[in-house]
Amino acid sequence: MKALGQILRSLLFLAVAKPFVALVLGVDLRGRERLPKKGPALLVANHNSHLDTLVLMTLFSVRQLPGLRPVAAGDYFLRNRLLRWFSLRLVGVIPITRNHAVSGGHPLTPCLEALDRGEMLILFPEGSRGEPEARAPFKRGVAHLAKSRQEVRVVPVCLGGTGLALPRGEALFVPRVCRLVIGEAFTWTGDTTGFMSELEDRFAALEAEIAPPPFPSHPNMT
């Protein structure tokens, strides 16, 4: 069953995801050479749209697909049987439980286990999709992962345009070229405050590169 899931995942990737992103959406990518070739690694990105995961996954080859795992909220992506099957089998989601009382343990434990298996994780530290093209403050779960696995590379990825192509709460897709900038990888800096500050600084630089200032910011960041 697992092998069948991998075959279906590869077919979906090659026949649907890659052609859609290349021919319908379009991507202006900078810094492709900074993408990790293999894991363990954390790809840390801003989050405005369901398109974000799709776009990020298509940056990799089909051979890298088995080791590429988006991290997503289990209460959303596992809420019914069909979506659960699609998310787990075809997208390869690592579901996390946002309610500590329900999870019975640390919600990021599955992510640590995936890193120990040498996988690459796609992580959105904002926690959920925000307003179009506006980045909300990052939550500290990413620091927990970096601290727990200090040798793991953290690769910042800034996306622009996906929040306008398919905003949160909208079902109508608007074709537009999206912009991505891959930043330089770094590792644990020694303390949580310093790590989060470093991550914010790196994203500020990527935002300035992806769109000249002023880059829209979430009201809570002002």
N, C-alpha and C positions, 0 to 999 in steps of 0.2 A: 504493500500500500504506500509505503514511503517512497519507493522508487517511482511508482506511478505519479505521485504528487510532484516529484522533481521533474518528470517528463512534461507534465501539464504546465508546470511553472515555467519551464524553458520555452515551451510553445507559445504561451501567453506573452512572454517577454519578447520573443523574436517576431511573432506574427502580429501582435497588437501594440504592446507598450512602446517598443523602439520606433516603429513606423509612425505612431501617433505623435510622439514627441518630436521626431525629426521632420515630418511632413505637415502636420497640422498645427502643432504648437510652435515649434522652433526654439532653439536655444543658442544664446550668445555666451560662450563659455571661455573663461580666462583661468589659467593656472591648472589645466588638466594634468600636467606633469607632477603636480603635488598630490594627486589622488594616491592613496595607498594601493599597492599591488596585491597585498594580502593582509590578513589580520594577525594578531588582534589589533583593532583600531576603533576609535570613536569618531564618526563623522557628525559634527555638531552643527545644526542648521537652524535658521529662523523659520517660522511656520505661519503661513497665511492661508494655505489652501490644501485640499486633498491632492492636488497636483504635485505638491512638493516631494512626497515619497516617490511617486512615479518618475518624476524628472531625475531625482538623485539616483535611483536604481538603474536608469538607462545609461548612466555615465560609465557603467561597468560592463564587462563582457559576460556572455552566457556561461563561460567557464568559472567566473567568479561568483555567479549567482548563488550557488549552494551555501557559500560562506557569508552572504550579505543579508543582514537581518534588521528590518525597521522595528523600532520600539514604539508601541502604541498602547493606548488605554484599553484594557480588557473590557471595562463596562460599556464601551462604545462599540468596539470591533467584534466582540463576542456576544452581542445582545440577542442574536437569533441563530438558528442552525446554519442557514445558508451563508450568512455573513461570516460566521465562525469558520466554516469550511474554506471559504474564499480567502479569508485573512491568514489562516494558519497554513493551509496547503499550497495556495498559489502565490501569496505575497510573502509568506515566510515571517509573519509578524511575531515578535516576542511580546506577549501581552503582559502588562503590569497592572496591579490592583492599586488604585489610588486611595482606597480606604484601608488603613493599617489594621483596623479592627476586624475587617473581613479577611484580609490576606493571611493573618496569623504569623507574619514574619516580615522581614524587610522587603518592600515591593521591588527593589532593584536586584534581588538575589538572582533571578533568571538572567539578567544582563551580565552579571559577574560570571555566571556559569558559561554563558556564550563566549565571553572574552577568553575564558580558560580553554575553550575548545578552539581558539584561534579565529573566531569570527569577527567580521566588521559590522559594527552597529550604526544604524542611522538614528540619531537622537535629536529631539526637538525640546530644548530646555525651557521654552516658554510654557510647556505643558499642554497647550491646546492652541488651535488656530485663533489668531487675533484679527484685528481690523486690517483691511487691505493695505499692504505696504507699510504697516506700522509695527515695529518690534516692541513687544512687551518685555519687562525685566526677566532675566533668566532665573530659573529656580536652581537650587543647589544640589539637586540629584546628580548632575554631571560631575560635580566636585567629589561627591561620594565615590563614584566609579573611578575617577582619576586617582584619588587617594588610595583606594583599595587595590588598584592595579597600576602602580606608579610607573611601570615600564611601558604602558600602553600609550600609543600616539593619539593625540587629540587633534583632529583636523577641522578647523572652522570652515564652514561653507555658507556664503551669503547668497540668498536668492532674491531676485527682484522680478516683479511682473506676474507671478503666479496668483497673487492675491487679487489681481485685476482680471485675470483670465477666468478664474473660478473662485469667487469670494466665498467666505463662510456663509452658509444659509442660502446660497443661490444654486439653482439647478441648471441655469443657462450658461454654457461655455462660450466665452468670447475669445476667438483666436488672436494671439499676440505673441511676439517673440519675448521669451523670458531670458533674464540675465543671471549668470552664475559666476561667482568668483571663488576659487579655492584658495584658502590661506595656507601659510606654512604650518606644519605640524609642530606641536610642543607637548610637553609632558607635565606631570605634577610639579607645582612650584614650591611646595613645602608647607603651605597653609591654605585653608579654604578661602579666606578673604583675598589673599594674594592671587589665588588661582582664578576666582571669579572676576577680579579686577583685570587680570591679564586677558581673560576671555572677552570681556566687554571692550577692552581697548582694541583687541584684534578685530572684533566685529565693527567697531567704529571706523577703523581704517578700511575694511572691506566695503562698508557702506559708502564711504567717500569715493571709493574706486568704481563701484557699480553704478552710482548716480551722484553727480556733483551736489554738494551741499546746497540747500538744506535737505537732508534725507529725513523723511517723516519718522518721528519717534512717538512711542506710546506716551500718553499724558503722565503716567506714573513715573516716567524716566526724566521728567523735567524738574 
